[in-house]
Amino acid sequence: MKIAVIGTGYVGLVAGACFADTGNTVYCVDNDPAKIEALKRGEIPIYEPGLETLVKRSTAEKRLFFTTSTEEAVTASEIIFMAVGTPPLPNGEPDLRFLKAASEQVARAMTGYRLIINKSTVPIGSHQVVAEWMKPFTKYPFDVASNPEFLKEGTAVDDFLKPDRVVIGTDSDKVFEMMSDLYAPFVRQGNPILRMDPVSAEMTKYACNSFLATRISFMNELSQLCEKVGGDIELVRKGMTTDVRIGKHFLYAGVGYGGSCFPKDVQALMATAERYQVPMEIVSAAESANARQKKHMVSHVTAHFGKDLTARTFAIWGLAFKPNTDDMREAPAVTIIDELHGLGARIQTFDPVASENARKIMGTRGEGIRYCASAYEALENADALLVVTEWNEFRNPDFGRIKSLLRQPVIFDGRNIYDPAKLREMGFTYRGIGR
């Protein structure tokens, strides 16, 4: 098939590369000329394992093309994926300006029937809104369907190539058949292609992310209670995961969730519910708990060192909101650094891939934040180590070297990746989350 993907962010670029890898001809569109030229050279603007290989291979084999021209892409394609950004507005509603502009551009460029697919995370009912935006600008017929993405940053390529399920929101047999043919190579092991109405498909995206966010916030709140009563959240988690009704995923206590999906989708679901006057108290509580959890690690620091940190330096390992990505959106590390910096502390940070993005976000914080070239450099003359993101290279470090570099052998483990008893035997003061 011939496909156009409007937008080359996480969703658009991964979708375009994966569709091209299965033999389709794909045109990826972005209005940033510098970004398009870099992609043509094989330079990937995001860190996502496996993506660079797919892009370079399909580009070399003339299946994947990058352009700033919506007209070029739409003229050559039969299916158009809308994958532009929908960032949150101050009230939590998604900002649809970019989607509206892209919809009008697509409509103007049509030369015949086109299938329009909402791949961006959009408000409930957006399939109808997009259709209304397009109608004044084209005389040709088209369908609009919903195909929400369920990618996890850091494993997005694998998630796309081997999806748990594919959700297609359409009332048209023709559209469902076209989309089923397109996705057939990805579900050969029998994972389902689910057909539903467009509203239910749009709701499914918000429901999944909000539910997972709620699981995380539940565990984080429980971890704070464990700290008060003397329990260990890791033992509680193990007890919970053996219950088949609960399962094992998204039950890790830590410093809170971040990224581009959970915070935005939770806020958007609450905004939609408010518009329809439906209380969403559980989802609202999950968001509030997450905001508190991002600051909880700092309370451990101040309990040990006091609230005046002007003479203190802290090493922070991990800046991205999760491993295997350079995404700093809503990253707990930003809140933690801001809180410590506000109390007078100096910060020495290291992240395997996210330091440059972190520098862009936190560059206005002033002096006192240093971005180091290695994990051990960040430890030099620091009063304590804070582990914020659980990159694999942090899981089994040289603890003897850590102890020799720190001024004091103190570790605050925001992801519970170390054995408390082992570290205490080695002479460390250790504080995890809920332990």
C-alpha positions in Angstrom: 0.0 0.0 0.0 1.0 3.6 -0.3 0.8 5.6 2.9 1.3 9.1 4.1 2.1 9.9 7.7 1.6 13.5 8.7 4.0 14.3 11.6 7.4 12.7 12.4 7.3 12.6 16.2 7.4 9.4 18.2 4.2 8.0 16.8 4.6 9.2 13.2 8.2 8.2 12.7 7.8 4.8 14.3 4.6 4.0 12.4 6.1 5.2 9.1 9.3 3.2 9.5 7.5 0.0 10.6 4.9 0.2 7.7 7.8 0.7 5.3 9.6 -2.2 6.7 6.8 -4.5 5.7 7.0 -3.5 2.1 4.6 -0.5 1.9 5.6 2.8 0.3 5.5 5.5 3.0 5.8 9.3 2.8 6.5 11.0 6.1 5.7 14.7 6.3 6.9 17.3 8.6 6.8 21.1 8.3 10.4 21.5 9.7 12.8 21.5 6.8 15.9 20.9 9.0 14.3 17.9 10.5 13.3 16.4 7.2 16.8 16.9 5.8 18.3 15.2 8.8 15.9 12.3 8.4 17.0 12.0 4.8 20.5 11.6 6.0 19.5 8.9 8.4 19.7 11.1 11.5 17.0 10.2 14.0 15.7 13.1 16.1 14.6 10.9 19.0 16.3 8.0 20.9 14.3 4.8 20.3 16.1 1.4 20.1 15.9 -0.1 16.6 14.4 2.9 14.9 17.5 4.1 13.2 18.1 0.7 11.6 14.6 0.6 10.2 14.7 4.1 8.8 18.1 3.7 7.1 17.1 0.3 5.6 13.8 1.4 4.2 15.2 4.8 3.0 18.0 3.0 1.1 15.5 0.6 -0.4 13.3 3.4 -1.6 10.3 2.5 0.5 10.5 5.4 3.0 10.5 9.0 1.9 10.6 12.3 3.9 9.1 15.5 2.6 7.8 18.9 3.8 5.1 18.7 1.1 1.7 17.4 2.3 0.5 17.7 -1.3 3.3 15.4 -2.6 2.6 12.8 0.1 -1.2 12.8 -0.2 -1.2 12.8 -4.0 0.9 9.6 -3.9 -1.0 7.8 -1.1 -4.3 6.0 -0.4 -4.2 6.0 3.4 -3.3 9.1 5.4 -2.2 8.7 9.0 -2.6 11.9 11.1 0.2 11.8 13.7 0.7 15.4 14.6 1.2 16.5 18.1 -1.7 17.3 20.4 -0.1 18.8 23.5 -2.2 19.7 26.5 -3.6 23.1 27.0 -3.6 24.7 30.5 -7.1 23.2 31.2 -5.9 19.7 30.2 -7.7 19.6 26.9 -5.6 18.6 23.9 -4.4 21.5 21.6 -5.9 20.6 18.2 -4.5 23.5 16.2 -1.9 21.4 14.5 -4.3 18.6 13.7 -6.8 21.1 12.3 -4.2 22.7 10.1 -3.0 19.3 8.9 -6.5 18.1 8.2 -7.2 21.2 6.0 -3.9 20.7 4.1 -4.7 17.0 3.5 -8.1 17.9 2.2 -6.7 20.5 -0.2 -4.2 18.0 -1.6 -6.7 15.1 -2.3 -7.1 14.0 -5.9 -9.6 11.2 -5.2 -10.9 9.0 -2.4 -8.6 8.9 0.7 -8.8 7.0 4.0 -7.9 9.3 6.9 -6.7 7.7 10.1 -6.5 9.5 13.4 -3.3 8.1 14.9 -2.7 11.1 17.2 -4.2 10.9 20.7 -7.4 13.0 20.2 -10.4 13.9 22.2 -13.5 11.7 22.1 -15.4 12.4 18.9 -12.5 13.7 16.9 -13.2 11.5 14.0 -16.3 13.7 13.3 -14.4 16.9 14.0 -11.7 16.0 11.5 -14.3 15.2 8.9 -16.0 18.6 9.5 -12.7 20.4 9.1 -11.9 18.6 5.8 -15.3 18.9 4.1 -15.0 22.6 3.0 -11.6 22.0 1.3 -12.2 18.9 -0.9 -14.8 17.7 -3.4 -13.6 14.1 -3.1 -15.0 11.4 -0.8 -13.1 10.2 2.2 -13.5 8.2 5.4 -12.1 9.1 8.8 -11.3 6.2 11.2 -9.6 5.9 14.6 -6.5 3.8 15.1 -5.0 4.6 18.5 -1.4 3.8 19.3 -0.3 1.8 22.4 3.4 2.2 22.0 5.7 2.4 25.0 8.7 4.7 24.6 11.9 2.6 24.7 10.2 -0.4 23.1 8.1 1.4 20.5 9.5 -0.5 17.5 8.9 -3.9 19.1 5.4 -2.8 20.2 4.5 -1.7 16.7 5.9 -4.8 15.0 4.3 -7.2 17.6 1.2 -5.4 19.0 -0.8 -6.9 21.8 -3.8 -5.8 19.8 -4.8 -3.4 16.9 -7.8 -1.3 17.5 -9.7 0.0 14.5 -12.6 2.4 15.1 -14.9 2.5 12.0 -18.5 1.8 11.0 -17.3 1.0 7.4 -16.7 -2.6 6.3 -14.5 -1.2 3.5 -12.3 0.7 5.9 -12.0 -2.2 8.3 -10.9 -4.5 5.4 -8.3 -2.0 4.2 -6.9 -1.6 7.7 -6.9 -5.3 8.4 -4.9 -5.9 5.2 -2.4 -3.2 6.3 -1.9 -4.7 9.8 -2.0 -8.3 8.8 1.9 -8.7 8.8 2.0 -7.5 12.4 -0.5 -10.0 13.9 0.6 -13.3 12.3 0.9 -14.9 15.7 -2.8 -14.4 16.3 -3.1 -11.2 18.3 -6.4 -9.6 17.6 -7.5 -6.8 15.3 -10.4 -5.3 17.2 -13.2 -3.6 15.4 -15.3 -1.1 17.3 -17.1 2.2 16.7 -14.8 5.3 16.5 -15.9 6.7 19.8 -15.1 3.5 21.7 -11.7 3.3 19.9 -10.8 6.8 21.0 -12.0 6.1 24.5 -9.9 2.9 24.7 -6.7 4.9 24.3 -7.5 7.1 27.2 -8.9 4.3 29.3 -5.7 2.2 29.0 -3.3 4.9 29.9 -5.4 6.3 32.7 -5.8 2.8 34.2 -2.0 2.1 34.1 -1.3 5.5 35.6 -3.8 4.7 38.4 -1.9 1.4 39.1 1.4 3.3 39.4 -0.1 6.0 41.7 -1.8 3.3 43.9 1.5 1.6 44.5 3.2 4.9 45.1 0.6 5.9 47.8 0.9 2.4 49.3 4.7 2.8 49.4 4.4 5.9 51.6 2.2 4.0 54.0 4.8 1.2 54.1 7.4 3.7 55.1 5.2 4.8 58.0 4.3 1.4 59.3 7.6 -0.4 58.6 6.6 -2.5 55.6 8.5 -3.2 52.4 6.6 -2.2 49.2 8.7 -4.7 47.2 7.5 -7.6 49.3 4.0 -6.3 49.0 4.3 -6.0 45.3 5.5 -9.6 45.0 2.5 -10.7 47.1 0.2 -8.8 44.8 1.6 -10.0 41.5 0.9 -13.7 42.3 -2.8 -12.9 42.2 -3.9 -13.6 38.6 -6.6 -11.0 38.9 -4.0 -8.3 39.4 -1.0 -9.4 37.3 2.6 -8.1 37.5 2.8 -5.0 35.2 2.9 -1.3 36.3 3.1 -2.2 40.0 6.5 -0.8 40.8 6.7 2.0 43.3 9.1 4.9 42.4 9.4 8.6 41.9 6.2 8.9 39.8 5.3 8.6 36.1 6.1 11.0 33.3 6.5 11.1 29.6 4.2 12.2 26.8 1.3 9.8 27.3 0.2 9.2 30.9 0.1 12.8 32.1 -1.5 14.1 28.9 -4.0 11.4 28.6 -5.1 11.5 32.2 -5.6 15.3 32.0 -7.5 14.9 28.7 -9.8 12.3 30.1 -10.6 14.4 33.1 -11.2 17.5 30.9 -13.6 15.4 28.7 -15.4 14.1 31.8 -15.7 17.6 33.2 -17.2 18.8 29.9 -19.9 16.1 30.2 -20.2 16.6 34.0 -19.2 13.1 34.8 -17.0 12.8 38.0 -13.7 11.0 37.5 -12.5 11.0 41.1 -10.2 7.9 40.8 -8.4 9.3 37.8 -8.1 12.7 39.4 -6.7 11.1 42.5 -4.1 9.3 40.5 -2.9 12.5 39.0 -2.7 14.2 42.4 -0.9 11.3 43.9 1.7 11.4 41.1 2.3 15.1 41.6 3.0 14.4 45.3 5.2 11.4 44.5 7.6 13.4 42.4 8.5 15.5 45.4 8.6 12.5 47.9 12.2 11.6 47.2 13.2 15.1 48.2 11.6 14.6 51.6 13.9 11.7 52.1 16.9 13.9 51.3 15.8 16.7 53.7 15.0 14.2 56.5 18.7 13.1 56.3 20.5 16.4 55.5 18.0 19.0 56.8 16.2 21.6 54.7 19.1 24.0 54.2 21.1 22.3 51.4 23.3 25.3 50.4 26.4 23.4 51.3 25.4 20.2 49.7 26.0 18.6 46.3 23.9 15.7 45.0 24.6 13.2 42.2 21.6 12.3 40.1 21.7 9.2 37.9 19.0 9.3 35.3 17.1 12.2 33.8 14.7 10.7 31.2 11.3 9.8 32.5 12.1 6.1 31.8 15.0 4.0 30.5 15.7 3.6 26.7 14.4 7.1 25.8 15.7 10.6 25.8 12.2 12.0 26.5 12.2 14.6 29.3 8.5 15.5 29.1 7.0 15.5 32.6 10.1 13.7 33.8 10.2 13.3 37.7 13.9 14.2 37.5 12.9 17.8 36.6 10.8 18.2 39.7 13.4 16.6 42.0 16.2 18.8 40.6 14.0 21.9 40.9 13.1 21.1 44.5 16.7 20.4 45.5 18.0 23.4 43.6 15.4 25.6 45.3 16.8 24.5 48.7 20.3 25.6 47.6 21.8 22.4 46.5 24.2 21.9 43.7 23.4 19.1 41.2 25.7 16.8 39.2 23.7 14.7 36.7 24.3 11.9 34.3 21.9 10.2 31.8 23.1 7.9 29.0 21.1 9.7 26.3 18.9 12.5 27.8 21.4 15.1 29.0 21.1 17.3 26.0 17.3 17.4 26.2 17.5 18.0 29.9 19.9 20.9 29.3 17.4 22.5 26.9 14.6 22.1 29.5 16.5 23.1 32.6 18.9 25.6 31.0 17.0 28.5 32.5 17.5 27.2 36.1 20.8 29.2 36.4 24.0 27.9 37.8 24.4 24.9 40.1 23.4 22.1 37.6 26.2 20.2 35.9 25.8 17.6 33.2 28.5 15.0 33.5 30.0 12.7 30.9 29.8 9.6 33.0 27.9 8.2 36.0 31.1 8.1 38.1 32.0 11.7 37.2 28.7 12.8 38.7 29.6 11.2 42.0 32.8 13.2 42.6 32.6 15.1 45.9 28.8 14.6 46.1 27.1 14.2 49.4 24.8 11.5 48.2 23.6 9.6 45.1 20.0 9.8 43.9 18.9 7.1 41.4 16.0 8.5 39.5 15.8 6.5 36.2 16.5 2.7 36.2 18.9 2.4 33.3 20.4 -1.0 33.1 23.9 0.3 33.5 22.9 1.6 37.0 21.7 -1.8 38.2 25.1 -3.4 39.0 27.6 -0.6 39.5 30.9 -0.7 41.3 29.7 0.1 44.9 33.3 0.3 46.2 34.0 3.1 43.6 30.8 4.8 44.5 31.7 4.8 48.1 35.2 6.2 47.4 33.9 9.1 45.3 31.0 10.3 47.5 31.7 12.5 50.5 29.3 10.4 52.4 28.1 6.8 51.6 24.5 7.7 51.1 22.2 6.4 48.4 18.6 7.4 47.8 17.1 4.7 45.5 14.1 6.2 43.7 13.5 3.0 41.7 14.3 0.3 44.3 16.9 -1.4 42.1 19.4 -2.2 44.9 19.3 -4.6 47.8 19.0 -2.6 51.0 20.6 -5.3 53.2 23.6 -5.7 50.9 24.3 -1.9 50.8 23.9 -1.5 54.5 26.4 -4.3 55.0 28.8 -2.4 52.8 28.5 0.7 55.0 26.0 2.7 53.0 23.1 4.6 54.4 20.3 3.5 52.0 16.8 4.8 51.5 14.5 3.4 48.9 10.8 4.1 48.1 8.4 2.4 50.6 11.1 0.2 52.1 
